[in-house]
Amino acid sequence: MTEKTYIPEGEAAPESQIGATLDALMATIEARRDAGEESYTHRLLAGKLDDPLKKVMEEAGEVALAAKDTQAALHSRDAHAHLASMTPEQRDALEERYQAEVDHLRYEAADVVYHLLVVLARFGVGIDEFAAELNNRMRDDERPEGAIRLRDEHVKRGK
């Protein structure tokens, strides 16, 4: 937690698998800051700013394309599911294609998250501070109990 964030008094911090994973990933990114030029993460943190920014844009584009491919596979699977002429093997093949596209979408999404965290780390935005930004965007009834928040003076909405 940073001086910009807080957990409301009387609330317990939530436990989360994604939280633990993102914590570990951010710790790895920070550890690679001093790893030397052989480290890809080090090069992204220490090199030209355009390098990690281009990767965020590239990977976000790949997520969009993967989502389109996933949607097409889902549509194909569902459109053919009712056909009496479909063999079980053909149905299985359509399902396998759909699942492969879902796997690819998840893979590309992980690339976006990694590169985004590198950009945030480059500017000293920690994972708790980022989580606080996300939590501040939720209504009270949506936010988990004990969720970290940004202090009011650090809440910025647009430019």
DSSP file (Angstrom, degrees, kcal/mol; ACC not computed):
  #  RESIDUE AA STRUCTURE BP1 BP2  ACC     N-H-->O    O-->H-N    N-H-->O    O-->H-N    TCO  KAPPA ALPHA  PHI   PSI    X-CA   Y-CA   Z-CA
    1    1 A M              0   0    0      0, 0.0     2,-0.2     0, 0.0   126,-0.0   0.000 360.0 360.0 360.0 143.2    0.0    0.0    0.0
    2    2 A T    >   -     0   0    0    124,-0.1     3,-1.6     1,-0.0     0, 0.0  -0.567 360.0 -97.3-109.0 175.7    1.3    3.5   -0.8
    3    3 A E  T 3  S+     0   0    0      1,-0.3    -1,-0.0    -2,-0.2   148,-0.0   0.646 122.0  62.8 -67.6 -12.6    0.5    6.9    0.8
    4    4 A K  T 3  S+     0   0    0    146,-0.1   147,-3.7   150,-0.0     2,-0.3   0.562 103.1  55.8 -85.2  -9.3   -2.0    7.4   -2.0
    5    5 A T  E <   +A  150   0A   0     -3,-1.6     2,-0.3   145,-0.3   145,-0.2  -0.779  56.8 177.5-126.1 164.1   -4.2    4.5   -0.9
    6    6 A Y  E     -A  149   0A   0    143,-1.7   143,-2.2    -2,-0.3    -3,-0.0  -0.985  27.0-130.6-156.6 160.8   -6.0    3.1    2.1
    7    7 A I        -     0   0    0     -2,-0.3   141,-0.1   141,-0.2     3,-0.1  -0.986  45.8-105.8-112.3 126.1   -8.3    0.3    3.2
    8    8 A P    >   -     0   0    0      0, 0.0     3,-1.9     0, 0.0   140,-0.0  -0.171  43.3 -94.2 -54.7 141.4  -11.4    1.6    5.0
    9    9 A E  T 3  S+     0   0    0      1,-0.3     3,-0.1     3,-0.0   137,-0.1  -0.270 109.7  20.4 -57.1 135.4  -11.3    1.2    8.8
   10   10 A G  T 3  S+     0   0    0      1,-0.3     2,-0.4    -3,-0.1    -1,-0.3   0.382  98.8 111.5  86.8  -4.4  -13.0   -1.9   10.0
   11   11 A E    <   -     0   0    0     -3,-1.9     2,-0.4    -4,-0.1    -1,-0.3  -0.831  61.4-134.9-104.6 142.9  -12.8   -3.7    6.6
   12   12 A A        -     0   0    0     -2,-0.4   135,-0.1    -3,-0.1    -3,-0.0  -0.756  26.6-110.2 -94.1 139.4  -10.6   -6.8    6.0
   13   13 A A        -     0   0    0     -2,-0.4   133,-0.2     1,-0.1   134,-0.1  -0.456  38.4-117.0 -66.4 137.2   -8.5   -6.9    2.9
   14   14 A P        -     0   0    0      0, 0.0     2,-0.4     0, 0.0    -1,-0.1  -0.404  16.5-130.0 -75.7 151.9   -9.7   -9.6    0.4
   15   15 A E        +     0   0    0     -2,-0.1     2,-0.3     4,-0.0     0, 0.0  -0.829  33.7 175.4 -96.8 142.0   -7.7  -12.6   -0.6
   16   16 A S     >  -     0   0    0     -2,-0.4     4,-2.1     1,-0.1     5,-0.1  -0.988  37.7-146.5-152.6 136.2   -7.5  -13.2   -4.3
   17   17 A Q  H  > S+     0   0    0     -2,-0.3     4,-2.3     2,-0.2     5,-0.2   0.935 107.5  47.8 -64.8 -47.3   -5.7  -15.5   -6.7
   18   18 A I  H  > S+     0   0    0      1,-0.2     4,-3.0     2,-0.2     5,-0.2   0.877 109.8  54.8 -63.5 -35.4   -5.4  -12.9   -9.3
   19   19 A G  H  > S+     0   0    0      2,-0.2     4,-2.6     1,-0.2    -1,-0.2   0.937 108.8  46.4 -62.5 -45.7   -4.1  -10.5   -6.7
   20   20 A A  H  X S+     0   0    0     -4,-2.1     4,-2.3     2,-0.2    -2,-0.2   0.892 114.2  49.0 -63.3 -39.3   -1.3  -12.9   -5.6
   21   21 A T  H  X S+     0   0    0     -4,-2.3     4,-2.6     2,-0.2    -2,-0.2   0.931 112.6  46.0 -66.6 -46.2   -0.4  -13.6   -9.3
   22   22 A L  H  X S+     0   0    0     -4,-3.0     4,-2.8     2,-0.2     5,-0.2   0.884 111.5  53.4 -65.6 -37.3   -0.2   -9.9  -10.2
   23   23 A D  H  X S+     0   0    0     -4,-2.6     4,-2.4    -5,-0.2    -2,-0.2   0.944 111.6  45.4 -58.5 -47.9    1.8   -9.2   -7.0
   24   24 A A  H  X S+     0   0    0     -4,-2.3     4,-2.2     2,-0.2    -2,-0.2   0.899 113.1  50.0 -64.5 -41.2    4.3  -11.9   -8.0
   25   25 A L  H  X S+     0   0    0     -4,-2.6     4,-2.5     2,-0.2    -1,-0.2   0.930 111.7  47.4 -63.9 -44.8    4.4  -10.6  -11.6
   26   26 A M  H  X S+     0   0    0     -4,-2.8     4,-2.7     1,-0.2    -2,-0.2   0.891 110.9  52.1 -64.8 -37.9    5.0   -7.1  -10.5
   27   27 A A  H  X S+     0   0    0     -4,-2.4     4,-2.4    -5,-0.2    -1,-0.2   0.897 110.2  49.1 -63.2 -39.7    7.7   -8.2   -8.0
   28   28 A T  H  X S+     0   0    0     -4,-2.2     4,-1.8     2,-0.2    -2,-0.2   0.918 110.5  50.3 -64.4 -43.9    9.4  -10.1  -10.9
   29   29 A I  H  < S+     0   0    0     -4,-2.5     4,-0.5     1,-0.2     3,-0.2   0.939 112.3  47.0 -59.5 -47.5    9.3   -7.1  -13.1
   30   30 A E  H >< S+     0   0    0     -4,-2.7     3,-1.1     1,-0.2     4,-0.4   0.890 109.9  53.6 -62.4 -39.5   10.8   -4.9  -10.4
   31   31 A A  H >< S+     0   0    0     -4,-2.4     3,-0.8     1,-0.3    -1,-0.2   0.829 104.3  55.8 -64.7 -31.3   13.5   -7.5   -9.7
   32   32 A R  G >< S+     0   0    0     -4,-1.8     3,-1.8     1,-0.2     4,-0.4   0.588  81.7  89.0 -78.3  -9.3   14.5   -7.5  -13.4
   33   33 A R  G <  S+     0   0    0     -3,-1.1     3,-0.3    -4,-0.5    -1,-0.2   0.865 101.0  31.4 -54.0 -36.8   15.0   -3.7  -13.3
   34   34 A D  G <  S+     0   0    0     -3,-0.8    -1,-0.3    -4,-0.4    -2,-0.2   0.146  91.4 104.2-106.7  17.6   18.6   -4.5  -12.3
   35   35 A A  S <  S-     0   0    0     -3,-1.8     3,-0.2     1,-0.2    -1,-0.2   0.718  80.7-119.6 -77.0 -21.2   19.0   -7.8  -14.2
   36   36 A G    >   -     0   0    0     -4,-0.4     3,-2.2    -3,-0.3     6,-0.2  -0.280  39.8 -55.7 101.3 168.6   21.1   -6.4  -17.0
   37   37 A E  T 3  S+     0   0    0      1,-0.3    -1,-0.2     5,-0.1     6,-0.1   0.665 122.7  70.8 -61.3 -20.7   20.7   -6.2  -20.8
   38   38 A E  T 3  S+     0   0    0     -3,-0.2     2,-0.5     4,-0.1    -1,-0.3   0.705  84.0  86.7 -70.3 -16.1   20.2  -10.0  -21.2
   39   39 A S    <>  -     0   0    0     -3,-2.2     4,-2.2     1,-0.2     5,-0.2  -0.744  67.8-154.3 -89.5 123.9   16.8   -9.5  -19.5
   40   40 A Y  H  > S+     0   0    0     -2,-0.5     4,-2.0     1,-0.2     5,-0.2   0.909  98.7  51.1 -58.3 -44.1   13.9   -8.5  -21.9
   41   41 A T  H  > S+     0   0    0      1,-0.2     4,-2.3     2,-0.2    -1,-0.2   0.915 107.6  52.5 -62.9 -43.2   12.1   -6.9  -19.0
   42   42 A H  H  > S+     0   0    0     -6,-0.2     4,-2.9     1,-0.2     5,-0.3   0.926 108.4  50.8 -57.2 -45.2   15.2   -4.9  -18.0
   43   43 A R  H  X S+     0   0    0     -4,-2.2     4,-2.1    -7,-0.2    -1,-0.2   0.887 110.5  49.1 -62.6 -38.0   15.5   -3.6  -21.6
   44   44 A L  H  < S+     0   0    0     -4,-2.0    -1,-0.2     1,-0.2    -2,-0.2   0.878 115.9  43.6 -67.7 -36.6   11.8   -2.6  -21.6
   45   45 A L  H  < S+     0   0    0     -4,-2.3    -2,-0.2    -5,-0.2    -1,-0.2   0.862 125.7  30.4 -75.4 -36.2   12.2   -0.7  -18.3
   46   46 A A  H  < S+     0   0    0     -4,-2.9    -3,-0.2    -5,-0.2    -2,-0.2   0.651 109.0  72.9-100.9 -18.0   15.6    0.9  -19.1
   47   47 A G  S  < S-     0   0    0     -4,-2.1     2,-0.1    -5,-0.3    -3,-0.1   0.181  99.9 -37.6 -82.8-157.8   15.4    1.5  -22.8
   48   48 A K    >   -     0   0    0      1,-0.1     3,-1.3     2,-0.0    -1,-0.2  -0.392  51.2-129.6 -65.7 139.4   13.4    3.9  -24.9
   49   49 A L  T 3> S+     0   0    0      1,-0.3     4,-1.7     2,-0.2     5,-0.2   0.839 104.8  66.8 -58.9 -34.2    9.9    4.5  -23.7
   50   50 A D  H 3> S+     0   0    0      1,-0.2     4,-2.8     2,-0.2    -1,-0.3   0.797  89.1  67.7 -59.7 -28.0    8.5    3.7  -27.1
   51   51 A D  H <> S+     0   0    0     -3,-1.3     4,-1.7     2,-0.2    -1,-0.2   0.965 107.1  33.9 -62.5 -54.9    9.5    0.1  -26.8
   52   52 A P  H  > S+     0   0    0      0, 0.0     4,-2.2     0, 0.0    -1,-0.2   0.864 117.8  55.6 -69.4 -30.8    7.1   -1.0  -24.1
   53   53 A L  H  X S+     0   0    0     -4,-1.7     4,-2.2     1,-0.2    -2,-0.2   0.918 107.1  49.2 -65.1 -41.4    4.4    1.4  -25.4
   54   54 A K  H  X S+     0   0    0     -4,-2.8     4,-3.0     1,-0.2    -1,-0.2   0.883 109.8  52.7 -62.9 -37.7    4.6   -0.2  -28.8
   55   55 A K  H  X S+     0   0    0     -4,-1.7     4,-3.0    -5,-0.2     5,-0.3   0.901 107.1  51.2 -66.8 -39.7    4.3   -3.7  -27.2
   56   56 A V  H  X S+     0   0    0     -4,-2.2     4,-2.3     2,-0.2    -2,-0.2   0.944 114.4  44.1 -59.9 -46.4    1.2   -2.6  -25.3
   57   57 A M  H  X S+     0   0    0     -4,-2.2     4,-2.1     2,-0.2    -2,-0.2   0.925 115.2  48.2 -64.5 -45.1   -0.4   -1.4  -28.5
   58   58 A E  H  X S+     0   0    0     -4,-3.0     4,-1.9     1,-0.2    -2,-0.2   0.939 114.3  45.0 -60.7 -48.5    0.7   -4.5  -30.5
   59   59 A E  H  X S+     0   0    0     -4,-3.0     4,-2.0     1,-0.2    53,-0.2   0.862 110.1  54.5 -68.4 -35.1   -0.5   -6.9  -27.8
   60   60 A A  H  X S+     0   0    0     -4,-2.3     4,-2.1    -5,-0.3    -1,-0.2   0.901 108.4  50.3 -63.4 -39.5   -3.8   -5.0  -27.5
   61   61 A G  H  X S+     0   0    0     -4,-2.1     4,-2.3     1,-0.2    -2,-0.2   0.890 108.6  51.9 -63.1 -39.0   -4.3   -5.4  -31.2
   62   62 A E  H  X S+     0   0    0     -4,-1.9     4,-2.6     2,-0.2    -2,-0.2   0.851 107.2  53.0 -67.3 -33.8   -3.6   -9.1  -30.9
   63   63 A V  H  X S+     0   0    0     -4,-2.0     4,-2.6    45,-0.2    -2,-0.2   0.927 108.8  50.2 -63.6 -44.1   -6.2   -9.4  -28.2
   64   64 A A  H  X S+     0   0    0     -4,-2.1     4,-2.0     1,-0.2    -2,-0.2   0.928 113.2  45.1 -60.7 -45.1   -8.8   -7.7  -30.5
   65   65 A L  H  X S+     0   0    0     -4,-2.3     4,-2.5     1,-0.2    -1,-0.2   0.907 112.8  50.9 -65.5 -41.1   -7.9  -10.1  -33.3
   66   66 A A  H  X S+     0   0    0     -4,-2.6     4,-2.5     1,-0.2    39,-0.2   0.884 108.8  52.0 -64.1 -37.6   -8.0  -13.1  -31.0
   67   67 A A  H  X S+     0   0    0     -4,-2.6     4,-2.5     2,-0.2    -1,-0.2   0.902 109.5  49.6 -65.1 -40.0  -11.4  -12.0  -29.7
   68   68 A K  H  X S+     0   0    0     -4,-2.0     4,-2.4     2,-0.2    -2,-0.2   0.924 112.0  48.1 -63.3 -44.0  -12.7  -11.8  -33.3
   69   69 A D  H  X S+     0   0    0     -4,-2.5     4,-2.3     2,-0.2    -2,-0.2   0.885 111.6  50.6 -63.3 -38.6  -11.4  -15.3  -34.0
   70   70 A T  H  X S+     0   0    0     -4,-2.5     4,-2.4    31,-0.2    -2,-0.2   0.914 110.2  49.3 -65.2 -43.1  -12.9  -16.6  -30.8
   71   71 A Q  H  X S+     0   0    0     -4,-2.5     4,-2.7     2,-0.2    -2,-0.2   0.912 110.8  50.3 -62.1 -42.6  -16.3  -15.1  -31.7
   72   72 A A  H  X S+     0   0    0     -4,-2.4     4,-2.6     1,-0.2    -2,-0.2   0.909 111.4  48.2 -63.1 -42.1  -16.1  -16.6  -35.2
   73   73 A A  H  X S+     0   0    0     -4,-2.3     4,-2.5     2,-0.2    25,-0.2   0.892 112.3  49.3 -66.0 -39.0  -15.3  -20.0  -33.8
   74   74 A L  H  X S+     0   0    0     -4,-2.4     4,-2.7     2,-0.2     5,-0.2   0.926 112.0  48.0 -64.4 -45.0  -18.1  -19.7  -31.3
   75   75 A H  H  X S+     0   0    0     -4,-2.7     4,-2.8     2,-0.2     5,-0.2   0.921 112.8  48.5 -61.8 -44.5  -20.6  -18.7  -34.1
   76   76 A S  H  X S+     0   0    0     -4,-2.6     4,-1.6     2,-0.2    -2,-0.2   0.928 112.8  47.9 -62.4 -45.4  -19.4  -21.6  -36.3
   77   77 A R  H  X S+     0   0    0     -4,-2.5     4,-0.9     1,-0.2    -2,-0.2   0.940 117.1  41.8 -60.0 -48.1  -19.8  -24.1  -33.5
   78   78 A D  H  < S+     0   0    0     -4,-2.7     4,-0.5     1,-0.2     3,-0.2   0.852 111.8  54.7 -71.0 -34.7  -23.2  -22.8  -32.5
   79   79 A A  H  < S+     0   0    0     -4,-2.8    -1,-0.2    -5,-0.2     3,-0.2   0.816 115.9  38.1 -68.8 -29.7  -24.5  -22.4  -36.1
   80   80 A H  H >< S+     0   0    0     -4,-1.6     3,-1.3    -5,-0.2    -1,-0.2   0.554  91.4  90.7 -97.2  -8.9  -23.6  -26.0  -36.9
   81   81 A A  T 3< S+     0   0    0     -4,-0.9    -1,-0.2     1,-0.3    -2,-0.1   0.814  88.0  47.8 -60.0 -33.1  -24.6  -27.7  -33.6
   82   82 A H  T 3  S+     0   0    0     -4,-0.5     2,-0.3    -3,-0.2    -1,-0.3   0.562  82.1 114.6 -87.8  -8.0  -28.2  -28.3  -34.7
   83   83 A L    X   -     0   0    0     -3,-1.3     3,-1.3     1,-0.2    -3,-0.0  -0.469  56.2-152.9 -70.3 126.2  -27.4  -29.9  -38.1
   84   84 A A  T 3  S+     0   0    0     -2,-0.3    -1,-0.2     1,-0.3    -4,-0.0   0.773  93.1  63.9 -67.0 -26.0  -28.3  -33.5  -38.2
   85   85 A S  T 3  S+     0   0    0      2,-0.1     2,-0.4    -3,-0.0    -1,-0.3   0.577  78.5 106.4 -77.4  -7.7  -25.6  -34.2  -40.8
   86   86 A M    <   -     0   0    0     -3,-1.3    -5,-0.0    -6,-0.2     0, 0.0  -0.569  63.9-143.4 -75.1 128.8  -22.9  -33.3  -38.3
   87   87 A T     >  -     0   0    0     -2,-0.4     4,-2.4     1,-0.1     5,-0.2  -0.491  25.5-110.5 -81.5 160.3  -20.9  -36.2  -37.1
   88   88 A P  H  > S+     0   0    0      0, 0.0     4,-2.7     0, 0.0     5,-0.2   0.870 121.2  55.5 -57.6 -35.2  -19.7  -36.3  -33.4
   89   89 A E  H  > S+     0   0    0      2,-0.2     4,-2.3     1,-0.2     5,-0.1   0.902 107.4  48.2 -64.9 -40.5  -16.2  -35.9  -34.8
   90   90 A Q  H  > S+     0   0    0      2,-0.2     4,-2.2     1,-0.2    -1,-0.2   0.907 112.0  49.1 -66.4 -41.6  -17.2  -32.8  -36.7
   91   91 A R  H  X S+     0   0    0     -4,-2.4     4,-2.4     1,-0.2    -2,-0.2   0.926 111.6  49.9 -62.0 -43.5  -18.9  -31.4  -33.6
   92   92 A D  H  X S+     0   0    0     -4,-2.7     4,-2.8     1,-0.2    -2,-0.2   0.893 108.6  52.7 -61.3 -39.9  -15.8  -32.2  -31.5
   93   93 A A  H  X S+     0   0    0     -4,-2.3     4,-2.3     2,-0.2    -1,-0.2   0.903 109.4  48.4 -63.9 -41.0  -13.6  -30.5  -34.1
   94   94 A L  H  X S+     0   0    0     -4,-2.2     4,-2.3     2,-0.2    -1,-0.2   0.902 113.0  48.0 -65.1 -40.6  -15.7  -27.3  -33.9
   95   95 A E  H  X S+     0   0    0     -4,-2.4     4,-2.8     2,-0.2    -2,-0.2   0.912 111.1  50.6 -65.9 -42.1  -15.5  -27.4  -30.1
   96   96 A E  H  X S+     0   0    0     -4,-2.8     4,-2.4     2,-0.2    -2,-0.2   0.897 109.8  50.5 -62.7 -40.5  -11.7  -28.0  -30.2
   97   97 A R  H  X S+     0   0    0     -4,-2.3     4,-2.1     2,-0.2    -1,-0.2   0.935 111.5  48.2 -62.1 -45.8  -11.3  -25.0  -32.6
   98   98 A Y  H  X S+     0   0    0     -4,-2.3     4,-2.3   -25,-0.2    -2,-0.2   0.942 112.4  47.9 -59.9 -48.2  -13.4  -22.8  -30.3
   99   99 A Q  H  X S+     0   0    0     -4,-2.8     4,-2.4     1,-0.2    -1,-0.2   0.870 109.6  53.5 -62.9 -36.8  -11.4  -23.9  -27.2
  100  100 A A  H  X S+     0   0    0     -4,-2.4     4,-2.1     2,-0.2    -1,-0.2   0.891 108.9  49.4 -63.7 -38.9   -8.1  -23.3  -29.0
  101  101 A E  H  X S+     0   0    0     -4,-2.1     4,-2.5     2,-0.2    -2,-0.2   0.893 109.4  51.3 -67.7 -39.4   -9.3  -19.8  -29.8
  102  102 A V  H  X S+     0   0    0     -4,-2.3     4,-2.4     2,-0.2    -2,-0.2   0.923 109.9  50.5 -61.3 -43.6  -10.2  -19.1  -26.2
  103  103 A D  H  X S+     0   0    0     -4,-2.4     4,-2.2     1,-0.2    -2,-0.2   0.904 110.6  49.0 -59.9 -42.1   -6.8  -20.3  -25.1
  104  104 A H  H  X S+     0   0    0     -4,-2.1     4,-2.5     2,-0.2     5,-0.2   0.902 109.1  52.3 -66.1 -41.0   -5.1  -18.0  -27.7
  105  105 A L  H  X S+     0   0    0     -4,-2.5     4,-2.4   -39,-0.2    -2,-0.2   0.932 110.3  48.1 -59.0 -47.0   -7.3  -15.0  -26.4
  106  106 A R  H  X S+     0   0    0     -4,-2.4     4,-2.1     1,-0.2    -1,-0.2   0.906 110.7  52.2 -60.5 -42.5   -6.2  -15.7  -22.8
  107  107 A Y  H  X S+     0   0    0     -4,-2.2     4,-1.5     1,-0.2    -2,-0.2   0.927 111.7  45.1 -59.7 -47.7   -2.5  -15.9  -23.9
  108  108 A E  H  X S+     0   0    0     -4,-2.5     4,-1.9     1,-0.2   -45,-0.2   0.876 109.8  55.5 -67.0 -36.9   -2.7  -12.6  -25.8
  109  109 A A  H  X S+     0   0    0     -4,-2.4     4,-2.3     1,-0.2    -1,-0.2   0.892 104.8  53.6 -62.3 -38.9   -4.5  -11.0  -22.8
  110  110 A A  H  X S+     0   0    0     -4,-2.1     4,-2.6     1,-0.2    -1,-0.2   0.883 105.6  54.0 -63.0 -37.7   -1.6  -12.1  -20.5
  111  111 A D  H  X S+     0   0    0     -4,-1.5     4,-2.5     2,-0.2     5,-0.2   0.910 108.3  49.4 -61.4 -42.1    0.8  -10.4  -22.9
  112  112 A V  H  X S+     0   0    0     -4,-1.9     4,-2.7   -53,-0.2     5,-0.2   0.944 111.8  48.1 -61.5 -47.6   -1.1   -7.1  -22.6
  113  113 A V  H  X S+     0   0    0     -4,-2.3     4,-2.6     2,-0.2    -2,-0.2   0.927 111.8  49.6 -61.2 -45.9   -1.2   -7.3  -18.8
  114  114 A Y  H  X S+     0   0    0     -4,-2.6     4,-1.9     1,-0.2    -1,-0.2   0.953 114.5  43.4 -57.5 -51.7    2.5   -8.0  -18.6
  115  115 A H  H  X S+     0   0    0     -4,-2.5     4,-1.9     1,-0.2    -1,-0.2   0.861 112.8  52.7 -67.2 -34.6    3.5   -5.1  -20.9
  116  116 A L  H  X S+     0   0    0     -4,-2.7     4,-2.5    -5,-0.2    -1,-0.2   0.918 108.5  50.5 -64.2 -43.0    1.1   -2.8  -19.2
  117  117 A L  H  X S+     0   0    0     -4,-2.6     4,-2.8    -5,-0.2    -2,-0.2   0.859 107.0  54.9 -63.9 -34.5    2.6   -3.6  -15.8
  118  118 A V  H  X S+     0   0    0     -4,-1.9     4,-2.2     2,-0.2    -1,-0.2   0.930 108.8  47.8 -62.2 -44.9    6.0   -2.9  -17.2
  119  119 A V  H  X S+     0   0    0     -4,-1.9     4,-1.0     2,-0.2    -2,-0.2   0.934 113.4  47.5 -61.8 -45.8    4.9    0.5  -18.3
  120  120 A L  H ><>S+     0   0    0     -4,-2.5     5,-2.7     1,-0.2     3,-0.8   0.926 112.0  49.9 -61.5 -44.3    3.3    1.2  -14.8
  121  121 A A  H ><5S+     0   0    0     -4,-2.8     3,-1.7     1,-0.2    -1,-0.2   0.871 102.0  62.6 -62.0 -37.1    6.5   -0.1  -13.1
  122  122 A R  H 3<5S+     0   0    0     -4,-2.2    -1,-0.2     1,-0.3    -2,-0.2   0.829 110.8  39.1 -57.0 -32.3    8.6    2.2  -15.3
  123  123 A F  T <<5S-     0   0    0     -4,-1.0    -1,-0.3    -3,-0.8    -2,-0.2   0.212 120.9-104.2-106.7  14.2    6.8    5.2  -13.7
  124  124 A G  T < 5 +     0   0    0     -3,-1.7     2,-0.9     1,-0.2    -3,-0.2   0.668  69.3 146.0  77.8  17.1    6.6    3.8  -10.2
  125  125 A V      < -     0   0    0     -5,-2.7    -1,-0.2    -6,-0.2    -2,-0.1  -0.796  36.6-152.7 -88.9 109.9    3.0    2.9  -10.2
  126  126 A G     >  -     0   0    0     -2,-0.9     4,-2.2    -3,-0.1     5,-0.2  -0.236  26.1-105.0 -79.3 170.0    2.8   -0.2   -8.0
  127  127 A I  H  > S+     0   0    0      1,-0.2     4,-2.5     2,-0.2     5,-0.2   0.847 119.9  52.4 -66.2 -35.3    0.2   -3.0   -8.2
  128  128 A D  H  > S+     0   0    0      2,-0.2     4,-2.5     1,-0.2    -1,-0.2   0.905 109.5  49.3 -67.2 -40.0   -1.7   -1.7   -5.1
  129  129 A E  H  > S+     0   0    0      2,-0.2     4,-1.8     1,-0.2    -2,-0.2   0.898 112.1  48.2 -65.1 -39.4   -1.9    1.7   -6.5
  130  130 A F  H  X S+     0   0    0     -4,-2.2     4,-2.0     2,-0.2    -2,-0.2   0.914 111.3  50.4 -65.7 -42.8   -3.2    0.3   -9.8
  131  131 A A  H  X S+     0   0    0     -4,-2.5     4,-2.9     1,-0.2    -2,-0.2   0.895 107.3  54.7 -61.3 -39.5   -5.7   -1.8   -7.9
  132  132 A A  H  X S+     0   0    0     -4,-2.5     4,-2.4     2,-0.2    18,-0.6   0.892 105.3  52.9 -61.9 -39.1   -6.9    1.2   -6.0
  133  133 A E  H  X S+     0   0    0     -4,-1.8     4,-0.8     2,-0.2    -1,-0.2   0.934 111.6  45.6 -60.9 -45.7   -7.5    3.0   -9.3
  134  134 A L  H >< S+     0   0    0     -4,-2.0     3,-0.8     1,-0.2     4,-0.3   0.919 112.9  50.3 -63.5 -43.0   -9.7    0.1  -10.4
  135  135 A N  H >< S+     0   0    0     -4,-2.9     3,-1.4     1,-0.2    -1,-0.2   0.864 104.3  58.1 -64.4 -35.9  -11.5    0.0   -7.1
  136  136 A N  H 3< S+     0   0    0     -4,-2.4    -1,-0.2     1,-0.3    -2,-0.2   0.739  99.5  60.0 -65.8 -21.0  -12.2    3.7   -7.2
  137  137 A R  T << S+     0   0    0     -4,-0.8     2,-0.3    -3,-0.8    -1,-0.3   0.560  93.9  82.2 -83.6  -8.1  -14.1    3.2  -10.4
  138  138 A M  S <  S-     0   0    0     -3,-1.4     2,-0.1    -4,-0.3     5,-0.0  -0.670  84.3-112.8 -96.7 151.6  -16.6    0.8   -8.8
  139  139 A R    >>  -     0   0    0     -2,-0.3     4,-1.9     1,-0.1     3,-1.6  -0.382  36.5-104.4 -71.4 160.4  -19.6    1.8   -6.8
  140  140 A D  T 34 S+     0   0    0      1,-0.3    -1,-0.1     2,-0.2    -2,-0.0   0.863 122.6  53.1 -55.7 -37.8  -19.6    0.9   -3.1
  141  141 A D  T 34 S+     0   0    0      1,-0.2    -1,-0.3     3,-0.0    -2,-0.0   0.610 112.6  45.2 -76.4  -9.9  -21.9   -2.0   -3.7
  142  142 A E  T <4 S+     0   0    0     -3,-1.6    -2,-0.2    -7,-0.1    -1,-0.2   0.731  93.9  89.0 -98.3 -29.4  -19.6   -3.4   -6.4
  143  143 A R  S  < S-     0   0    0     -4,-1.9     3,-0.1     1,-0.1    -8,-0.0  -0.470  83.5-111.8 -76.4 136.8  -16.3   -3.0   -4.6
  144  144 A P    >   -     0   0    0      0, 0.0     3,-1.9     0, 0.0    -1,-0.1  -0.348  42.3 -92.1 -66.2 149.2  -15.1   -5.9   -2.4
  145  145 A E  T 3  S+     0   0    0      1,-0.3  -134,-0.0  -132,-0.1    -5,-0.0  -0.364 112.4  16.8 -60.0 136.0  -15.0   -5.3    1.3
  146  146 A G  T 3  S+     0   0    0      1,-0.2    -1,-0.3  -133,-0.2     2,-0.1   0.530  86.8 161.1  80.0   6.4  -11.6   -4.0    2.4
  147  147 A A    <   -     0   0    0     -3,-1.9    -1,-0.2  -134,-0.1  -141,-0.1  -0.367  44.8-109.9 -65.5 136.6  -10.6   -3.0   -1.2
  148  148 A I        -     0   0    0   -141,-0.1     2,-0.3    -2,-0.1  -141,-0.2  -0.319  40.6-167.1 -63.4 146.5   -7.7   -0.6   -1.3
  149  149 A R  E     -A    6   0A   0   -143,-2.2  -143,-1.7   -14,-0.1     2,-0.3  -0.918  22.6-107.9-135.8 159.9   -8.7    2.9   -2.6
  150  150 A L  E     -A    5   0A   0    -18,-0.6  -145,-0.3    -2,-0.3     2,-0.1  -0.667  39.7-110.7 -83.0 142.5   -7.0    6.1   -3.8
  151  151 A R    >   -     0   0    0   -147,-3.7     3,-2.5    -2,-0.3     4,-0.3  -0.482  34.3-109.4 -68.7 147.8   -7.1    9.1   -1.5
  152  152 A D  G >  S+     0   0    0      1,-0.3     3,-1.6     2,-0.2    -1,-0.1   0.820 115.8  60.0 -51.6 -39.4   -9.3   11.8   -2.9
  153  153 A E  G 3  S+     0   0    0      1,-0.3    -1,-0.3     3,-0.0  -149,-0.0   0.621 106.3  49.0 -69.1  -9.9   -6.5   14.1   -3.8
  154  154 A H  G <  S+     0   0    0     -3,-2.5     2,-0.7  -150,-0.2    -1,-0.3   0.356  82.1 109.3-108.3   3.6   -5.0   11.5   -6.1
  155  155 A V    <   +     0   0    0     -3,-1.6     2,-0.4    -4,-0.3   -22,-0.0  -0.732  44.6 177.6 -84.5 118.3   -8.2   10.7   -8.0
  156  156 A K        -     0   0    0     -2,-0.7     2,-0.6     3,-0.0     3,-0.1  -0.981  15.5-162.5-123.2 132.4   -8.0   12.1  -11.5
  157  157 A R        -     0   0    0     -2,-0.4    -2,-0.0     1,-0.1     0, 0.0  -0.884  58.7 -46.1-118.8  99.7  -10.7   11.6  -14.1
  158  158 A G              0   0    0     -2,-0.6    -1,-0.1     1,-0.2     0, 0.0  -0.103 360.0 360.0  72.3-174.8   -9.4   12.2  -17.7
  159  159 A K              0   0    0     -3,-0.1    -1,-0.2     0, 0.0    -2,-0.0   0.395 360.0 360.0-110.6 360.0   -7.3   15.1  -18.7
